[in-house]
Amino acid sequence: MTEKIGFIGAGNMGQAIIKGLLKAGLYSEKNIIIYDVEPLMIQLKGELGVGTALSEADLVSQVDLTIIAVKPNMMKTVLSAIKTEVDETKVILSIAAGVTLATIAEELPAATKIMRVMPNTPALVGEGMSSLSINQYVTEEEQALAVTILSSLGKVELVQEYLIDAVVGVSGSAPAYVYLFIEALADGAVLAGLPRAQAYQFAAQTVLGSAKMVLESGKHPAELKDMVCSPGGTTIEAVHALETGQFRATVMNAVKAAAERNRELS
């Protein structure tokens, strides 16, 4: 475990990682340093007890691992500000969407250790899904550390960078599809007579429980679906309606569209 970890950018995702690390006991408050706009730094120092830096470069000089959690359009400015403090002992981890390992490397000294993470918003409640991509200079120990850190937010998989576009389609952007599905389930329940508040409760919990069954049962989703579909029953009738509406093809097209758009933005 690196002695100190730093965060350039402490917005929603940065805070989610910090809180995950503290909750898991991976780092103490005194070993976490942040740099962001002054009001936010003062707020988080008071709420979480973390340390603060005077600048991006000051932060990098104090830590072993720097997590850059800023908007993609801010990356070049941040990298320019920290490059004088980056050497072969430092590790840089970026969660900026669409910013490649090569793009980051262009702005930093040669042989810099760089990791790229694609998280998703359920990380804010400790149920995130993150992908991790690394360059050739990252050691196995440093990779393992990143996996440990990201595991405090949910689940993580090591992914070759060329597959990031697919990750965006199936994970990074996908919470929005799921929210649409939950809303549609609830609307259907309201149409059938259920009060709105209860409809959202039934819909959201059903999605949560179904996802957990996929992850924990080891069964193929199709097998789990078949277990619910009795001959001539209500569920197979509903599945038929979904198939008639090209439900699966529509979802596949959504994933493909997000992946292609991410490829355009990279």
C-alpha positions as CSV (number, residue, x, y, z in Angstrom):
1,M,0.0,0.0,0.0
2,T,1.4,3.4,-1.0
3,E,1.9,5.7,2.0
4,K,0.0,8.6,0.7
5,I,-2.7,9.1,-2.0
6,G,-3.7,12.3,-3.6
7,F,-6.8,13.5,-5.5
8,I,-6.8,16.3,-8.0
9,G,-10.5,17.0,-8.2
10,A,-12.8,16.1,-5.3
11,G,-16.2,16.2,-7.0
12,N,-18.8,13.4,-6.8
13,M,-16.6,10.6,-8.1
14,G,-13.5,11.8,-6.2
15,Q,-15.5,12.0,-3.0
16,A,-16.9,8.5,-3.7
17,I,-13.4,7.0,-3.9
18,I,-12.2,8.9,-0.8
19,K,-15.2,7.7,1.2
20,G,-14.8,4.2,-0.1
21,L,-11.1,4.2,1.0
22,L,-12.0,5.5,4.5
23,K,-14.9,3.1,5.0
24,A,-12.7,0.1,3.9
25,G,-9.9,1.3,6.2
26,L,-7.4,1.3,3.3
27,Y,-6.1,4.8,4.1
28,S,-6.4,7.1,7.1
29,E,-7.5,10.7,6.7
30,K,-3.9,11.9,7.3
31,N,-2.7,9.9,4.3
32,I,-5.3,11.4,1.9
33,I,-4.5,14.8,0.3
34,I,-6.9,16.7,-2.0
35,Y,-6.6,19.7,-4.3
36,D,-9.7,21.4,-5.7
37,V,-11.3,24.8,-5.5
38,E,-10.8,26.3,-2.1
39,P,-14.4,26.2,-0.7
40,L,-14.6,22.5,-1.5
41,M,-11.2,21.7,0.1
42,I,-12.2,23.5,3.3
43,Q,-15.5,21.7,3.3
44,L,-14.0,18.2,2.9
45,K,-11.2,18.9,5.3
46,G,-13.8,19.7,7.9
47,E,-16.1,16.8,7.0
48,L,-13.6,14.0,6.3
49,G,-10.4,15.2,8.0
50,V,-8.3,14.9,4.8
51,G,-5.3,17.0,4.0
52,T,-5.1,19.7,1.4
53,A,-2.5,20.9,-1.0
54,L,-1.5,24.3,-2.2
55,S,-1.5,23.4,-5.9
56,E,-1.7,20.4,-8.3
57,A,2.1,20.2,-8.3
58,D,2.3,20.5,-4.5
59,L,-0.1,17.6,-4.2
60,V,1.9,15.3,-6.6
61,S,5.1,16.1,-4.7
62,Q,3.6,14.8,-1.5
63,V,2.0,11.5,-2.7
64,D,2.9,8.2,-4.3
65,L,-0.4,7.8,-6.2
66,T,-2.3,10.7,-7.8
67,I,-5.9,10.2,-8.9
68,I,-7.0,12.8,-11.4
69,A,-10.8,13.2,-11.1
70,V,-11.4,16.2,-13.3
71,K,-13.5,16.8,-16.4
72,P,-11.8,15.7,-19.6
73,N,-11.4,19.3,-20.8
74,M,-9.3,20.1,-17.8
75,M,-6.9,17.2,-18.2
76,K,-4.3,19.0,-20.3
77,T,-4.2,22.0,-17.9
78,V,-3.7,19.6,-14.9
79,L,-1.1,17.5,-16.6
80,S,0.9,20.6,-17.6
81,A,0.8,21.8,-14.0
82,I,2.1,18.5,-12.5
83,K,4.6,17.3,-15.1
84,T,7.6,18.8,-13.2
85,E,6.8,16.8,-10.1
86,V,6.2,13.5,-12.0
87,D,9.0,10.9,-12.1
88,E,9.5,7.1,-12.3
89,T,8.4,6.7,-8.7
90,K,5.0,8.4,-9.2
91,V,1.8,6.7,-10.4
92,I,-0.9,8.6,-12.2
93,L,-4.5,7.3,-12.3
94,S,-7.1,9.1,-14.5
95,I,-10.8,8.7,-14.4
96,A,-11.4,11.3,-17.1
97,A,-13.7,9.8,-19.8
98,G,-12.3,9.7,-23.3
99,V,-8.7,10.7,-22.4
100,T,-6.4,7.8,-23.5
101,L,-3.2,6.5,-21.9
102,A,-1.3,7.8,-24.9
103,T,-2.8,11.3,-24.6
104,I,-1.8,11.5,-20.9
105,A,1.7,10.1,-21.7
106,E,2.3,12.9,-24.2
107,E,2.0,15.5,-21.5
108,L,4.2,13.8,-18.9
109,P,7.8,12.6,-18.7
110,A,8.8,9.4,-20.5
111,A,8.2,6.1,-18.7
112,T,5.5,7.6,-16.4
113,K,3.3,5.0,-14.8
114,I,-0.2,5.7,-16.0
115,M,-3.6,4.0,-15.3
116,R,-6.9,4.7,-16.8
117,V,-10.2,3.9,-15.0
118,M,-13.8,4.0,-16.4
119,P,-16.1,4.0,-13.3
120,N,-19.8,4.5,-13.3
121,T,-22.2,6.4,-11.0
122,P,-23.3,3.5,-8.8
123,A,-19.9,3.9,-7.3
124,L,-21.5,6.7,-5.3
125,V,-23.4,4.1,-3.3
126,G,-20.6,1.5,-3.2
127,E,-22.0,-0.6,-6.1
128,G,-20.0,0.7,-9.0
129,M,-18.5,-1.2,-11.9
130,S,-15.0,0.0,-13.0
131,S,-12.6,-1.0,-15.7
132,L,-8.9,-0.6,-15.2
133,S,-6.4,-0.2,-18.1
134,I,-2.6,0.3,-17.5
135,N,0.5,1.2,-19.5
136,Q,3.6,-0.9,-19.7
137,Y,5.4,0.9,-16.8
138,V,2.9,-0.1,-14.1
139,T,4.1,-2.9,-11.9
140,E,2.0,-5.9,-10.8
141,E,2.0,-4.5,-7.2
142,E,0.8,-1.1,-8.4
143,Q,-1.9,-2.7,-10.5
144,A,-3.0,-4.8,-7.5
145,L,-3.2,-1.6,-5.4
146,A,-5.5,0.1,-8.0
147,V,-7.8,-3.0,-8.0
148,T,-7.9,-2.8,-4.2
149,I,-8.8,0.9,-4.3
150,L,-11.5,0.5,-6.9
151,S,-12.9,-2.6,-5.1
152,S,-13.9,-0.2,-2.3
153,L,-16.4,1.3,-4.8
154,G,-17.9,-2.0,-6.0
155,K,-16.4,-4.3,-8.6
156,V,-13.5,-3.9,-11.0
157,E,-12.1,-5.7,-14.1
158,L,-8.8,-5.3,-15.8
159,V,-9.5,-4.4,-19.4
160,Q,-7.3,-3.7,-22.4
161,E,-7.7,-0.1,-23.4
162,Y,-9.0,-0.8,-26.9
163,L,-12.1,-2.3,-25.2
164,I,-12.9,0.9,-23.3
165,D,-15.6,1.9,-25.8
166,A,-17.5,-1.3,-25.2
167,V,-17.1,-0.7,-21.4
168,V,-18.7,2.7,-21.8
169,G,-21.6,1.2,-23.6
170,V,-22.3,-1.6,-21.1
171,S,-21.3,0.1,-17.9
172,G,-20.3,3.7,-18.0
173,S,-23.4,4.9,-19.8
174,A,-25.7,2.0,-18.8
175,P,-27.0,3.3,-15.5
176,A,-29.1,5.7,-17.6
177,Y,-30.7,2.8,-19.5
178,V,-31.4,1.0,-16.2
179,Y,-33.1,4.1,-14.8
180,L,-35.2,4.4,-18.0
181,F,-36.2,0.7,-17.5
182,I,-37.1,1.2,-13.8
183,E,-39.2,4.3,-14.8
184,A,-40.9,2.3,-17.5
185,L,-41.6,-0.6,-15.1
186,A,-43.1,1.8,-12.6
187,D,-45.2,3.5,-15.2
188,G,-46.6,0.1,-16.2
189,A,-47.4,-0.7,-12.6
190,V,-49.2,2.7,-12.3
191,L,-51.1,1.9,-15.5
192,A,-52.2,-1.3,-13.8
193,G,-53.3,0.5,-10.7
194,L,-50.4,0.5,-8.3
195,P,-49.7,3.8,-6.4
196,R,-46.6,5.7,-7.8
197,A,-44.4,5.4,-4.7
198,Q,-45.0,1.7,-4.4
199,A,-44.4,1.2,-8.1
200,Y,-40.9,2.7,-7.9
201,Q,-40.2,0.5,-4.9
202,F,-41.3,-2.7,-6.5
203,A,-39.5,-1.8,-9.8
204,A,-36.2,-0.7,-8.3
205,Q,-35.9,-3.6,-5.8
206,T,-36.8,-6.1,-8.5
207,V,-34.0,-4.8,-10.7
208,L,-31.6,-4.9,-7.8
209,G,-32.5,-8.4,-6.8
210,S,-32.4,-9.7,-10.3
211,A,-28.9,-8.3,-10.8
212,K,-27.7,-9.9,-7.6
213,M,-29.0,-13.3,-8.8
214,V,-27.0,-13.0,-12.0
215,L,-23.8,-12.1,-10.0
216,E,-24.2,-14.6,-7.2
217,S,-26.0,-17.7,-8.8
218,G,-23.5,-18.3,-11.6
219,K,-26.4,-19.1,-13.9
220,H,-26.7,-17.7,-17.4
221,P,-29.3,-14.9,-17.5
222,A,-31.3,-16.9,-20.0
223,E,-31.5,-19.8,-17.5
224,L,-32.8,-17.5,-14.8
225,K,-35.3,-16.1,-17.2
226,D,-36.6,-19.5,-18.1
227,M,-37.0,-20.3,-14.4
228,V,-39.6,-17.5,-14.1
229,C,-41.5,-18.4,-17.3
230,S,-44.2,-20.9,-16.7
231,P,-45.9,-22.4,-19.7
232,G,-48.8,-20.2,-20.7
233,G,-48.2,-17.9,-17.7
234,T,-48.0,-14.2,-17.2
235,T,-44.2,-13.9,-17.5
236,I,-43.9,-15.6,-20.9
237,E,-46.7,-13.4,-22.1
238,A,-44.8,-10.3,-21.0
239,V,-41.5,-11.6,-22.5
240,H,-43.4,-12.1,-25.8
241,A,-44.5,-8.5,-25.6
242,L,-40.9,-7.4,-25.1
243,E,-39.7,-9.5,-28.0
244,T,-42.4,-8.1,-30.2
245,G,-41.2,-4.6,-29.3
246,Q,-37.6,-5.6,-30.2
247,F,-36.5,-5.0,-26.6
248,R,-33.2,-6.9,-26.9
249,A,-32.2,-5.4,-30.2
250,T,-33.0,-1.9,-28.9
251,V,-30.8,-2.4,-25.8
252,M,-28.0,-3.8,-28.0
253,N,-28.3,-0.8,-30.3
254,A,-28.1,1.6,-27.3
255,V,-24.8,-0.1,-26.1
256,K,-23.4,0.1,-29.6
257,A,-24.4,3.8,-30.0
258,A,-22.7,4.7,-26.7
259,A,-19.6,2.8,-27.7
260,E,-19.4,4.4,-31.1
261,R,-19.9,7.9,-29.6
262,N,-17.1,7.3,-27.1
263,R,-14.8,6.2,-29.9
264,E,-15.6,9.5,-31.7
265,L,-14.8,11.5,-28.6
266,S,-11.5,9.8,-27.8
